[in-house]
């Protein structure tokens, strides 16, 4: 990475800029992970429904 460091007029590093940038990147990553998680959960719904139906059919046969 060859970006120059963002500084304030007095020459010190602009920590507020980097803190805001980090928060923004973290929130984007959290949103991305939440979207991936919800897709996986939604894909399991049909599987769980089939497993539940199979359990209802098999368990009474055992008694």
Chimera marker file (.cmm) of the C-alpha trace (Angstrom):
<marker_set name="trace">
<marker id="1" x="0.000" y="0.000" z="0.000" r="1" g="1" b="0" radius="0.5"/>
<marker id="2" x="1.566" y="3.300" z="-1.066" r="1" g="1" b="0" radius="0.5"/>
<marker id="3" x="-1.032" y="5.683" z="0.363" r="1" g="1" b="0" radius="0.5"/>
<marker id="4" x="0.311" y="8.736" z="2.101" r="1" g="1" b="0" radius="0.5"/>
<marker id="5" x="-0.605" y="9.189" z="5.733" r="1" g="1" b="0" radius="0.5"/>
<marker id="6" x="-3.381" y="11.703" z="6.264" r="1" g="1" b="0" radius="0.5"/>
<marker id="7" x="-2.191" y="14.471" z="8.578" r="1" g="1" b="0" radius="0.5"/>
<marker id="8" x="-3.689" y="17.513" z="10.241" r="1" g="1" b="0" radius="0.5"/>
<marker id="9" x="-2.496" y="21.049" z="9.485" r="1" g="1" b="0" radius="0.5"/>
<marker id="10" x="-0.118" y="20.856" z="12.469" r="1" g="1" b="0" radius="0.5"/>
<marker id="11" x="1.590" y="17.786" z="10.961" r="1" g="1" b="0" radius="0.5"/>
<marker id="12" x="0.225" y="15.173" z="13.387" r="1" g="1" b="0" radius="0.5"/>
<marker id="13" x="-1.567" y="12.081" z="12.125" r="1" g="1" b="0" radius="0.5"/>
<marker id="14" x="-5.316" y="12.618" z="11.653" r="1" g="1" b="0" radius="0.5"/>
<marker id="15" x="-6.459" y="9.887" z="14.047" r="1" g="1" b="0" radius="0.5"/>
<marker id="16" x="-10.138" y="10.928" z="13.804" r="1" g="1" b="0" radius="0.5"/>
<marker id="17" x="-10.052" y="10.199" z="10.065" r="1" g="1" b="0" radius="0.5"/>
<marker id="18" x="-8.578" y="6.732" z="10.589" r="1" g="1" b="0" radius="0.5"/>
<marker id="19" x="-10.981" y="5.936" z="13.436" r="1" g="1" b="0" radius="0.5"/>
<marker id="20" x="-13.979" y="6.884" z="11.255" r="1" g="1" b="0" radius="0.5"/>
<marker id="21" x="-12.535" y="4.907" z="8.358" r="1" g="1" b="0" radius="0.5"/>
<marker id="22" x="-12.071" y="1.835" z="10.570" r="1" g="1" b="0" radius="0.5"/>
<marker id="23" x="-15.621" y="2.070" z="11.934" r="1" g="1" b="0" radius="0.5"/>
<marker id="24" x="-16.981" y="2.316" z="8.405" r="1" g="1" b="0" radius="0.5"/>
<marker id="25" x="-14.990" y="-0.699" z="7.213" r="1" g="1" b="0" radius="0.5"/>
<marker id="26" x="-16.027" y="-2.709" z="10.289" r="1" g="1" b="0" radius="0.5"/>
<marker id="27" x="-19.719" y="-1.904" z="9.749" r="1" g="1" b="0" radius="0.5"/>
<marker id="28" x="-19.462" y="-2.928" z="6.085" r="1" g="1" b="0" radius="0.5"/>
<marker id="29" x="-17.900" y="-6.243" z="7.076" r="1" g="1" b="0" radius="0.5"/>
<marker id="30" x="-20.532" y="-6.877" z="9.750" r="1" g="1" b="0" radius="0.5"/>
<marker id="31" x="-23.317" y="-6.196" z="7.240" r="1" g="1" b="0" radius="0.5"/>
<marker id="32" x="-21.672" y="-8.544" z="4.744" r="1" g="1" b="0" radius="0.5"/>
<marker id="33" x="-21.403" y="-11.307" z="7.343" r="1" g="1" b="0" radius="0.5"/>
<marker id="34" x="-25.031" y="-10.776" z="8.384" r="1" g="1" b="0" radius="0.5"/>
<marker id="35" x="-26.168" y="-11.128" z="4.766" r="1" g="1" b="0" radius="0.5"/>
<marker id="36" x="-24.160" y="-14.341" z="4.356" r="1" g="1" b="0" radius="0.5"/>
<marker id="37" x="-25.528" y="-15.718" z="7.613" r="1" g="1" b="0" radius="0.5"/>
<marker id="38" x="-29.137" y="-15.018" z="6.670" r="1" g="1" b="0" radius="0.5"/>
<marker id="39" x="-28.652" y="-16.722" z="3.292" r="1" g="1" b="0" radius="0.5"/>
<marker id="40" x="-27.302" y="-19.849" z="4.991" r="1" g="1" b="0" radius="0.5"/>
<marker id="41" x="-30.162" y="-19.853" z="7.491" r="1" g="1" b="0" radius="0.5"/>
<marker id="42" x="-32.745" y="-19.475" z="4.757" r="1" g="1" b="0" radius="0.5"/>
<marker id="43" x="-31.194" y="-22.338" z="2.779" r="1" g="1" b="0" radius="0.5"/>
<marker id="44" x="-31.561" y="-24.641" z="5.817" r="1" g="1" b="0" radius="0.5"/>
<marker id="45" x="-35.306" y="-24.056" z="6.208" r="1" g="1" b="0" radius="0.5"/>
<marker id="46" x="-36.383" y="-26.675" z="3.612" r="1" g="1" b="0" radius="0.5"/>
<marker id="47" x="-33.893" y="-29.202" z="5.028" r="1" g="1" b="0" radius="0.5"/>
<marker id="48" x="-35.179" y="-28.694" z="8.559" r="1" g="1" b="0" radius="0.5"/>
<marker id="49" x="-38.779" y="-29.018" z="7.356" r="1" g="1" b="0" radius="0.5"/>
<marker id="50" x="-38.016" y="-32.342" z="5.661" r="1" g="1" b="0" radius="0.5"/>
<marker id="51" x="-36.115" y="-33.620" z="8.704" r="1" g="1" b="0" radius="0.5"/>
<marker id="52" x="-38.984" y="-32.622" z="10.977" r="1" g="1" b="0" radius="0.5"/>
<marker id="53" x="-41.498" y="-34.412" z="8.747" r="1" g="1" b="0" radius="0.5"/>
<marker id="54" x="-39.315" y="-37.516" z="8.671" r="1" g="1" b="0" radius="0.5"/>
<marker id="55" x="-39.048" y="-37.454" z="12.471" r="1" g="1" b="0" radius="0.5"/>
<marker id="56" x="-42.833" y="-37.251" z="12.776" r="1" g="1" b="0" radius="0.5"/>
<marker id="57" x="-43.215" y="-40.257" z="10.514" r="1" g="1" b="0" radius="0.5"/>
<marker id="58" x="-40.441" y="-42.399" z="12.044" r="1" g="1" b="0" radius="0.5"/>
<marker id="59" x="-40.816" y="-41.710" z="15.788" r="1" g="1" b="0" radius="0.5"/>
<marker id="60" x="-44.464" y="-42.878" z="16.114" r="1" g="1" b="0" radius="0.5"/>
<marker id="61" x="-43.527" y="-46.090" z="14.281" r="1" g="1" b="0" radius="0.5"/>
<marker id="62" x="-41.056" y="-46.900" z="17.063" r="1" g="1" b="0" radius="0.5"/>
<marker id="63" x="-43.748" y="-47.012" z="19.745" r="1" g="1" b="0" radius="0.5"/>
<link id1="1" id2="2" r="1" g="1" b="0" radius="0.2"/>
<link id1="2" id2="3" r="1" g="1" b="0" radius="0.2"/>
<link id1="3" id2="4" r="1" g="1" b="0" radius="0.2"/>
<link id1="4" id2="5" r="1" g="1" b="0" radius="0.2"/>
<link id1="5" id2="6" r="1" g="1" b="0" radius="0.2"/>
<link id1="6" id2="7" r="1" g="1" b="0" radius="0.2"/>
<link id1="7" id2="8" r="1" g="1" b="0" radius="0.2"/>
<link id1="8" id2="9" r="1" g="1" b="0" radius="0.2"/>
<link id1="9" id2="10" r="1" g="1" b="0" radius="0.2"/>
<link id1="10" id2="11" r="1" g="1" b="0" radius="0.2"/>
<link id1="11" id2="12" r="1" g="1" b="0" radius="0.2"/>
<link id1="12" id2="13" r="1" g="1" b="0" radius="0.2"/>
<link id1="13" id2="14" r="1" g="1" b="0" radius="0.2"/>
<link id1="14" id2="15" r="1" g="1" b="0" radius="0.2"/>
<link id1="15" id2="16" r="1" g="1" b="0" radius="0.2"/>
<link id1="16" id2="17" r="1" g="1" b="0" radius="0.2"/>
<link id1="17" id2="18" r="1" g="1" b="0" radius="0.2"/>
<link id1="18" id2="19" r="1" g="1" b="0" radius="0.2"/>
<link id1="19" id2="20" r="1" g="1" b="0" radius="0.2"/>
<link id1="20" id2="21" r="1" g="1" b="0" radius="0.2"/>
<link id1="21" id2="22" r="1" g="1" b="0" radius="0.2"/>
<link id1="22" id2="23" r="1" g="1" b="0" radius="0.2"/>
<link id1="23" id2="24" r="1" g="1" b="0" radius="0.2"/>
<link id1="24" id2="25" r="1" g="1" b="0" radius="0.2"/>
<link id1="25" id2="26" r="1" g="1" b="0" radius="0.2"/>
<link id1="26" id2="27" r="1" g="1" b="0" radius="0.2"/>
<link id1="27" id2="28" r="1" g="1" b="0" radius="0.2"/>
<link id1="28" id2="29" r="1" g="1" b="0" radius="0.2"/>
<link id1="29" id2="30" r="1" g="1" b="0" radius="0.2"/>
<link id1="30" id2="31" r="1" g="1" b="0" radius="0.2"/>
<link id1="31" id2="32" r="1" g="1" b="0" radius="0.2"/>
<link id1="32" id2="33" r="1" g="1" b="0" radius="0.2"/>
<link id1="33" id2="34" r="1" g="1" b="0" radius="0.2"/>
<link id1="34" id2="35" r="1" g="1" b="0" radius="0.2"/>
<link id1="35" id2="36" r="1" g="1" b="0" radius="0.2"/>
<link id1="36" id2="37" r="1" g="1" b="0" radius="0.2"/>
<link id1="37" id2="38" r="1" g="1" b="0" radius="0.2"/>
<link id1="38" id2="39" r="1" g="1" b="0" radius="0.2"/>
<link id1="39" id2="40" r="1" g="1" b="0" radius="0.2"/>
<link id1="40" id2="41" r="1" g="1" b="0" radius="0.2"/>
<link id1="41" id2="42" r="1" g="1" b="0" radius="0.2"/>
<link id1="42" id2="43" r="1" g="1" b="0" radius="0.2"/>
<link id1="43" id2="44" r="1" g="1" b="0" radius="0.2"/>
<link id1="44" id2="45" r="1" g="1" b="0" radius="0.2"/>
<link id1="45" id2="46" r="1" g="1" b="0" radius="0.2"/>
<link id1="46" id2="47" r="1" g="1" b="0" radius="0.2"/>
<link id1="47" id2="48" r="1" g="1" b="0" radius="0.2"/>
<link id1="48" id2="49" r="1" g="1" b="0" radius="0.2"/>
<link id1="49" id2="50" r="1" g="1" b="0" radius="0.2"/>
<link id1="50" id2="51" r="1" g="1" b="0" radius="0.2"/>
<link id1="51" id2="52" r="1" g="1" b="0" radius="0.2"/>
<link id1="52" id2="53" r="1" g="1" b="0" radius="0.2"/>
<link id1="53" id2="54" r="1" g="1" b="0" radius="0.2"/>
<link id1="54" id2="55" r="1" g="1" b="0" radius="0.2"/>
<link id1="55" id2="56" r="1" g="1" b="0" radius="0.2"/>
<link id1="56" id2="57" r="1" g="1" b="0" radius="0.2"/>
<link id1="57" id2="58" r="1" g="1" b="0" radius="0.2"/>
<link id1="58" id2="59" r="1" g="1" b="0" radius="0.2"/>
<link id1="59" id2="60" r="1" g="1" b="0" radius="0.2"/>
<link id1="60" id2="61" r="1" g="1" b="0" radius="0.2"/>
<link id1="61" id2="62" r="1" g="1" b="0" radius="0.2"/>
<link id1="62" id2="63" r="1" g="1" b="0" radius="0.2"/>
</marker_set>
